[in-house]
Amino acid sequence: MTLRTAWLRLLVLTAASATFAELAARGVAGPAGFAAGGIAVLGLSWFKARTILASYLRLDETPEARRIFAMVLALYLLLLGALFLAPLA
């Protein structure tokens, strides 16, 4: 992936994150919409982080390091998602 493609992908993902966050903050669909919006923002942040790791830090050249970073990032985002959803249960 070229840096231009990565930059464009980050722009689109950031716009989508902002849209989900705004809709969730307004409470458009109640508590369920708030939870879905929060999880969507976390999911989009995972894609953004993978894009940054692969393109800007050039981890696409070392698949093993990319896998390790992706696993740590996924575990961290799962923890954040659980902490986000815990008060809504």
C-alpha positions in Angstrom: 0.0 0.0 0.0 1.4 3.4 -0.9 1.5 6.3 1.5 -1.1 8.1 -0.6 -3.5 5.2 -0.3 -2.9 4.8 3.4 -3.5 8.6 3.9 -6.8 8.4 1.9 -7.9 5.3 3.9 -7.1 7.1 7.2 -9.2 10.1 6.0 -12.2 7.9 5.2 -11.9 5.9 8.5 -11.5 9.1 10.5 -14.7 10.6 8.9 -16.6 7.4 9.6 -15.3 7.4 13.2 -16.5 10.9 13.7 -19.9 10.2 12.2 -20.4 7.1 14.5 -19.2 9.1 17.5 -21.6 12.0 16.8 -24.6 9.7 16.2 -23.9 7.7 19.4 -23.4 10.9 21.4 -26.7 12.2 20.3 -28.4 9.0 21.4 -30.1 8.5 18.1 -31.1 4.9 18.9 -31.0 5.0 22.7 -28.6 2.9 24.8 -28.3 0.2 22.1 -27.3 2.8 19.5 -24.8 4.2 22.0 -23.3 0.8 22.5 -23.2 0.0 18.8 -21.7 3.4 18.0 -19.0 2.9 20.6 -18.1 -0.5 19.3 -18.1 0.8 15.8 -15.6 3.5 16.7 -13.4 1.0 18.4 -13.5 -1.2 15.3 -12.7 1.6 13.0 -9.8 2.6 15.3 -8.4 -0.9 14.9 -8.4 -0.5 11.1 -6.8 2.9 11.4 -4.1 1.5 13.7 -3.4 -1.4 11.4 -3.1 1.0 8.5 -0.6 3.2 10.4 1.4 0.2 11.5 1.6 -1.4 8.1 2.2 1.7 6.0 4.0 4.3 8.1 5.9 2.0 10.3 6.5 -0.4 7.4 5.4 -3.5 9.3 4.0 -4.9 6.1 7.5 -5.9 5.3 7.7 -8.1 8.4 4.6 -10.2 8.7 5.6 -11.8 12.0 6.0 -8.4 13.7 2.7 -7.2 12.1 0.9 -10.3 13.5 2.3 -9.6 17.0 1.3 -5.9 16.9 -2.2 -6.8 15.6 -2.7 -9.4 18.3 -1.7 -7.0 21.1 -3.8 -4.2 19.6 -6.8 -6.6 19.2 -6.6 -7.6 22.9 -6.3 -4.0 24.0 -9.4 -3.0 21.9 -11.3 -6.0 23.3 -10.5 -4.8 26.8 -11.6 -1.3 26.0 -14.8 -2.6 24.4 -15.6 -4.7 27.5 -14.9 -1.7 29.8 -17.1 0.5 27.5 -20.0 -2.0 27.6 -19.8 -3.0 31.3 -21.8 0.0 32.6 -24.5 -0.6 30.0 -25.2 -4.2 31.1 
